[in-house]
């Protein structure tokens, strides 16, 4: 068999390996893809390192272009008490030291829905969530209740950090947090970097799992969100977790925490 035919057959096989992963995570980057399928390369006698694989994706138009979409869901113009920012100088050392929360917009065919997420800062694991067609305080309380229920390290002191939205600053949520022995922390201005982990997770779910598209109805959205979070927690690798999944990072706690930093804009995701 000549070299060109061998390369053509390998290209077909590589695309077959990529397809089921990209069907579940449509914007999954090249470096993570390579880690997921490198064992299959060995089984199929395909010799391709990471850089060559990235070149393969680029040649076959399979690299992912970055997109940005923002929809404001924060109402910080209220008279309720705003907590201090306790994360500003805090060193993140372990799971369940800090949970971060945010609400993101989901577009339905005939109305809007809102997804409240609670994420562990250290492991990036989504601990709780709730989607509904309103942004009342019960939305964030239900998400937080799930997060508390899913804790593995219940004796650890816990900080809850959020933006200054009315749902997180109102007395109802403050009383709920107090009943769970949770210390509240909020951002001090509108910079997304003050709640960077929550903002980042919103973007991943929306752009990698199809939640940025118009969804027929709330029931369908609920199913999509549940499936997306299951895959995200258990299958999606993170560069900041030393290419481990959130579930692995949360359980094993072997990595050193790396905060998100401002990056120059690039066009492609690897």
C-alpha positions as CSV (number, residue, x, y, z in Angstrom):
1,X,0.0,0.0,0.0
2,X,1.5,3.4,-1.0
3,X,2.0,6.2,1.5
4,X,-0.8,8.4,0.2
5,X,-3.4,5.6,0.5
6,X,-2.2,4.8,4.0
7,X,-2.5,8.5,5.0
8,X,-6.0,8.6,3.5
9,X,-7.1,5.6,5.4
10,X,-5.7,7.0,8.6
11,X,-7.5,10.3,8.0
12,X,-10.8,8.4,7.7
13,X,-10.1,6.5,10.9
14,X,-9.1,9.7,12.8
15,X,-12.3,11.4,11.8
16,X,-14.3,8.3,13.0
17,X,-12.6,8.6,16.4
18,X,-13.3,12.4,16.6
19,X,-17.0,12.3,15.5
20,X,-18.6,10.7,18.6
21,X,-16.7,13.1,20.9
22,X,-17.6,16.2,18.9
23,X,-21.2,15.0,18.8
24,X,-21.3,15.3,22.6
25,X,-19.0,18.3,22.9
26,X,-19.3,20.2,19.7
27,X,-16.6,22.8,20.6
28,X,-14.1,20.4,22.2
29,X,-10.6,21.6,21.6
30,X,-7.8,19.8,19.7
31,X,-5.4,19.2,22.7
32,X,-8.1,17.5,24.7
33,X,-9.3,15.5,21.7
34,X,-5.8,14.2,21.3
35,X,-5.6,13.0,24.9
36,X,-8.9,11.3,24.6
37,X,-8.1,9.3,21.4
38,X,-4.3,8.8,21.7
39,X,-4.8,5.2,23.0
40,X,-6.9,4.5,20.0
41,X,-4.1,5.8,17.8
42,X,-1.8,3.1,19.3
43,X,-4.4,0.4,18.7
44,X,-4.7,1.4,15.1
45,X,-0.9,2.0,14.6
46,X,-1.4,5.7,14.0
47,X,1.7,7.6,14.9
48,X,0.6,11.2,15.4
49,X,1.8,13.5,18.2
50,X,-0.2,16.5,19.5
51,X,1.3,19.1,17.2
52,X,0.8,17.0,14.1
53,X,-2.8,16.2,15.2
54,X,-3.5,20.0,15.6
55,X,-2.1,20.4,12.1
56,X,-4.4,17.6,10.9
57,X,-7.4,19.3,12.4
58,X,-6.5,22.6,10.8
59,X,-5.9,21.0,7.4
60,X,-9.3,19.2,7.5
61,X,-11.1,22.4,8.8
62,X,-11.8,20.7,12.2
63,X,-10.4,23.4,14.5
64,X,-12.9,25.3,16.5
65,X,-13.3,29.1,16.1
66,X,-13.8,31.1,19.3
67,X,-17.0,32.9,19.7
68,X,-18.3,35.4,22.4
69,X,-21.9,36.0,23.3
70,X,-23.0,38.0,26.3
71,X,-26.5,38.5,27.7
72,X,-26.8,40.6,30.8
73,X,-28.8,38.8,33.6
74,X,-27.4,40.7,36.6
75,X,-29.5,43.3,38.3
76,X,-27.2,45.0,40.8
77,X,-29.2,48.2,41.2
78,X,-30.9,47.3,44.4
79,X,-30.7,48.4,48.1
80,X,-29.8,45.1,49.6
81,X,-26.5,44.5,51.4
82,X,-23.6,43.5,49.3
83,X,-20.9,41.3,50.9
84,X,-17.2,41.9,50.6
85,X,-15.1,40.2,48.0
86,X,-13.5,37.4,50.0
87,X,-11.8,35.8,47.0
88,X,-9.6,38.8,46.2
89,X,-6.6,37.7,48.2
90,X,-7.7,34.1,49.0
91,X,-5.4,31.2,48.1
92,X,-7.5,28.3,46.7
93,X,-6.1,25.0,48.1
94,X,-8.8,22.4,47.9
95,X,-12.3,21.4,46.8
96,X,-15.4,22.8,48.5
97,X,-13.4,25.8,49.8
98,X,-15.3,28.1,47.5
99,X,-18.5,27.7,45.4
100,X,-19.2,30.3,42.7
101,X,-22.6,31.0,41.3
102,X,-24.1,32.8,38.3
103,X,-27.3,32.9,36.2
104,X,-27.1,32.6,32.4
105,X,-29.7,33.2,29.8
106,X,-31.2,30.3,27.7
107,X,-33.4,31.1,24.7
108,X,-36.5,29.1,24.2
109,X,-38.8,29.2,21.2
110,X,-41.6,31.2,22.8
111,X,-39.9,32.6,25.9
112,X,-36.7,33.0,27.9
113,X,-35.3,30.6,30.5
114,X,-32.6,31.1,33.1
115,X,-30.0,28.6,34.2
116,X,-28.5,29.0,37.7
117,X,-25.2,27.2,38.2
118,X,-23.1,26.5,41.3
119,X,-19.5,25.5,40.6
120,X,-16.6,24.5,42.8
121,X,-13.7,26.9,42.1
122,X,-10.9,24.4,42.8
123,X,-12.2,21.4,40.7
124,X,-14.5,23.3,38.2
125,X,-17.1,20.7,39.0
126,X,-20.7,21.9,38.6
127,X,-22.2,21.0,42.0
128,X,-25.7,22.2,41.5
129,X,-28.0,23.8,39.0
130,X,-31.6,24.8,38.2
131,X,-33.3,26.0,35.1
132,X,-36.7,27.8,35.0
133,X,-38.5,30.6,33.2
134,X,-37.9,33.2,35.9
135,X,-35.0,34.6,37.9
136,X,-36.6,34.6,41.3
137,X,-34.5,33.8,44.4
138,X,-35.9,30.3,44.5
139,X,-34.0,29.5,41.3
140,X,-30.6,30.2,43.0
141,X,-31.7,28.6,46.2
142,X,-32.6,25.4,44.5
143,X,-29.3,25.3,42.7
144,X,-27.4,25.9,45.9
145,X,-29.5,23.3,47.8
146,X,-28.4,20.7,45.2
147,X,-24.8,21.8,45.5
148,X,-24.9,21.4,49.3
149,X,-26.4,18.0,49.0
150,X,-23.7,16.9,46.5
151,X,-20.8,17.9,48.8
152,X,-18.2,15.3,49.6
153,X,-16.3,17.3,52.3
154,X,-19.1,18.5,54.5
155,X,-16.7,19.5,57.4
156,X,-14.9,22.1,55.2
157,X,-15.7,25.8,55.7
158,X,-17.5,27.1,52.6
159,X,-17.5,30.5,50.9
160,X,-20.2,31.2,48.3
161,X,-19.1,33.9,45.8
162,X,-21.4,35.6,43.2
163,X,-22.0,38.8,41.4
164,X,-24.1,41.5,43.0
165,X,-27.4,40.3,41.5
166,X,-30.5,40.8,43.6
167,X,-31.1,37.1,43.9
168,X,-27.8,36.6,45.8
169,X,-28.0,39.7,47.9
170,X,-31.6,39.6,49.1
171,X,-32.4,38.6,52.7
172,X,-34.0,35.3,51.6
173,X,-30.8,34.0,50.1
174,X,-28.7,35.4,53.0
175,X,-30.8,33.6,55.5
176,X,-30.6,30.4,53.5
177,X,-26.8,30.6,53.3
178,X,-26.6,31.3,57.1
179,X,-28.7,28.2,57.8
180,X,-26.1,26.1,55.9
181,X,-23.1,27.8,57.6
182,X,-22.1,29.3,54.3
183,X,-20.1,32.6,54.2
184,X,-21.2,35.0,51.5
185,X,-18.9,36.9,49.1
186,X,-19.7,39.2,46.2
187,X,-18.0,41.0,43.4
188,X,-17.3,44.7,43.9
189,X,-17.8,45.9,40.3
190,X,-19.0,44.6,36.9
191,X,-15.7,43.0,35.7
192,X,-16.3,39.4,34.7
193,X,-12.8,38.5,36.0
194,X,-14.2,39.0,39.6
195,X,-16.3,35.9,39.0
196,X,-14.2,34.4,36.2
197,X,-14.8,30.7,37.0
198,X,-18.6,31.1,36.9
199,X,-18.4,33.1,33.7
200,X,-16.1,30.6,32.1
201,X,-18.4,27.6,32.9
202,X,-21.4,29.5,31.5
203,X,-19.5,29.9,28.2
204,X,-18.5,26.2,28.1
205,X,-22.0,24.9,28.6
206,X,-23.5,27.3,26.1
207,X,-20.9,27.1,23.3
208,X,-19.7,23.5,23.6
209,X,-23.0,21.8,24.5
210,X,-25.5,23.7,22.3
211,X,-27.2,25.7,25.0
212,X,-26.6,28.9,23.0
213,X,-29.1,27.8,20.4
214,X,-32.9,28.3,20.5
215,X,-34.4,25.3,22.4
216,X,-38.0,24.3,21.7
217,X,-39.3,24.4,25.3
218,X,-38.4,24.2,29.0
219,X,-38.7,20.4,29.2
220,X,-36.2,19.9,26.3
221,X,-33.9,22.5,27.9
222,X,-34.0,20.7,31.2
223,X,-33.0,17.4,29.5
224,X,-30.2,19.1,27.5
225,X,-28.8,20.9,30.6
226,X,-28.8,17.6,32.7
227,X,-27.0,15.7,29.9
228,X,-24.5,18.6,29.3
229,X,-23.6,18.8,33.0
230,X,-23.2,15.0,33.2
231,X,-20.8,15.0,30.3
232,X,-19.0,18.2,31.4
233,X,-18.3,16.9,34.9
234,X,-17.2,13.4,33.9
235,X,-15.7,13.6,30.4
236,X,-14.5,17.1,29.6
237,X,-10.9,17.7,30.3
238,X,-9.6,21.1,31.5
239,X,-6.2,22.6,30.9
240,X,-6.4,24.3,34.3
241,X,-6.9,20.8,35.9
242,X,-3.8,19.3,34.3
243,X,-6.1,17.9,31.6
244,X,-8.2,16.0,34.1
245,X,-12.0,16.1,34.4
246,X,-13.8,18.1,37.1
247,X,-15.1,14.8,38.7
248,X,-11.5,13.4,38.9
249,X,-10.1,16.7,40.2
250,X,-12.8,17.0,42.9
251,X,-12.3,13.5,44.2
252,X,-8.5,13.3,44.1
253,X,-7.4,16.9,44.6
254,X,-3.9,16.4,43.2
255,X,-3.5,19.5,41.1
256,X,-2.4,23.0,42.1
257,X,-5.1,25.6,41.5
258,X,-4.5,27.9,38.6
259,X,-6.6,31.1,38.3
260,X,-8.0,32.2,35.0
261,X,-6.1,35.1,33.5
262,X,-6.8,37.6,30.8
263,X,-5.7,36.3,27.4
264,X,-5.1,37.9,24.0
265,X,-7.9,37.1,21.6
266,X,-7.2,34.2,19.2
267,X,-9.3,32.8,16.5
268,X,-8.9,29.1,17.1
269,X,-9.4,26.7,20.0
270,X,-6.9,23.9,20.6
